[in-house]
Amino acid sequence: MNINIKDLSIEELFELNSEVVRLIKVKRSQASKKAKRDLFSGAKVSFEARGSRQSGTVIKTMRKFANVRVGSVVWRVPMHVLTKE
């Protein structure tokens, strides 16, 4: 089913936007929960930040974020962007 969004009313666009935002939040939440199951303090991880790949060690996991030590700097990183090495 194809929908031409140019033909939708403002109300329909707002409804569509709300649904898309809701789905994005659900997918991020699922990814965070999966990452939390796989990550623990001391795990080696990497993530994209400021245009480059950063590698470090998890020092603390929280509900949606992890504190990752990269050199002498500690980053607060969303769980869903971490890749276990």
Protein Blocks (a to p, Z undefined) as FASTA:
>chain_A
ZZdfklpcfklmmmmmmmmmmmmmmmmmmmmmmmmmmpcehiacdddeehiacddddfbd
cfkbccddehjbccdddfklpccZZ
